[in-house]
Amino acid sequence: MFNTVHADAKAAVTAALLLGVIPAALFGQEQECEFDPSDSASRASAAMQDLETATAADSLTAFTEAWAAVEDDLDSDNPVVFLMGAQVQMGLDNFAEATGLLDRFDELAPPECMMHGESQRYNGWVRLYNRGVNAYSAQDTEGAIQSFMLANELRPDMRTYSMAATLQAETGATDAAIETYRTALATDMAEVDAEQMRDAVRGLGDLLMAEDRGDEAADTYGAYLAENPDDVVIQIRYAGVLADQGRADESAAIYAETLERTDLIYDQWLEVGVGLYKAQNYGDAATAFGNARQGNPYSKEGMENYVNASIQAGRPGPVIPLADTLTTWYPYDQLAFQLHAQALGHADMNEQAMEVMAEGEAVPLSFSFAQMAAASGGRYVVQVSFTARTANGTLRIPFEFLDANGQVAMTHTETTDAAAGNFVFEVTSDVPLAGFRYGTIGG
């Protein structure tokens, strides 16, 4: 029997890594900070005077001359020498060397001047972050990992730690990904919001569970929940680990308490449903997914999970109309036809189930994955993987995007080649998008 339940991980990774560039901070903001004069720093600064209009070759020459000036004075205790040296080394793309110079600056600079070093670190972090995003977009995964890890050495940030760990796991370097997550969680860093911390804990726990290291996953979740007891996302994952360890009563208590809550939003109910489904508690999973749909009835993922869990719970009848909606809204989705046929079959409507299965086999395209994930700034990433059956040549597939009221907020027609096998595109909306649907080729 075909079972599926998911939390949109593939699309979420794509969205996270396609956030686009981050603007750099301005260096040299006004503070009550004065450095002692330095002839070498002055000569380095003079060498870099005209960088804004310089060619690449001229820039390299300028940075090389600036470094020669700074290098003469690296045995001094003047912090401005090391600050200038770090700027030069970043210009030469030597970020590891720049990190060492900024470490020395931090040792020498008075407290009122420390912000200059932080500004340099942030600007370098931005460059490496953007370089990593661009490398990933160019399918250079190893280059992206290297950029994100260099960024963490320069200025630890949960975003680049999580991105590096995600890509390490994606390339099969699970042990390295686990170590990256653990380093991130043990590192004192500024401006870590709750969602970033949760994602790191969740990522580490998922990898540990995949490696059959349930005790370590339980410890990870338990330590986090001791500081964040109301985080329902991690609570549900913790309950799943407890169930796997044979601690069924503790797990059931967490699930029962969670199902009584009335303050959860769509994403949280989705997590609850996934956890209950994995625990094979299909009835409560269907209830959780039903609650999620109250928050967003137009989510493709939410519809799929609700139909699937209801079928597994032995309640196919009420979700047959929704399963029919799935095949109407997503006419090339393998999963939509499978769920529709299953719902009919489990409701003893075998003839209709066979008809739906035949319809699914007859489509010219077969989508194995089609999801939308929110990015930043009103942007949304749509990712599709497909197989061309009878379709060939250039394909034009119309998409509609729905707002929270189910109204069409915008449209997009994606043009691709039948042999491509996948496509990714972005849309930007002035209103939050709740879901999407697509039509047939040329529709």
Secondary structure, 3 states (H helix, E strand, C coil): CCCCCCCCHHHHHHHHCCCCCCCCCCCCCCCCCCCCCCHHHHHHHHHCCCHHHCCHHHHHHHHHHHHHHHHCCCCCCCHHHHHHHHHHHHHCCCHHHHHHHHHHHHHHCCHHHHHHHHHHHHHHHHHHHHHHHHHHHCCCHHHHHHHHHHHHHHCCCHHHHHHHHHHHHHCCCHHHHHHHHHHHHHCCCCCCCHHHHHHHHHHHHHHHHHCCCHHHHHHHHHHHHHHCCCCHHHHHHHHHHHHHCCCHHHHHHHHHHHHCCCCCCHHHHHHHHHHHHHCCCHHHHHHHHHHHHHHCCCCHHHHHHHHHHHHHCCCCHHHHHHHHHHHHHCCCEHHHHHHHHHHHHHCCCHHHHHHHHHHHHHCCEEEEEEEEEECCCCEEEEEEEEEECCCCCEEEEEEEEECCCCCEEEEEEEEEECCCCEEEEEEECCCCCCEEEECCCCC
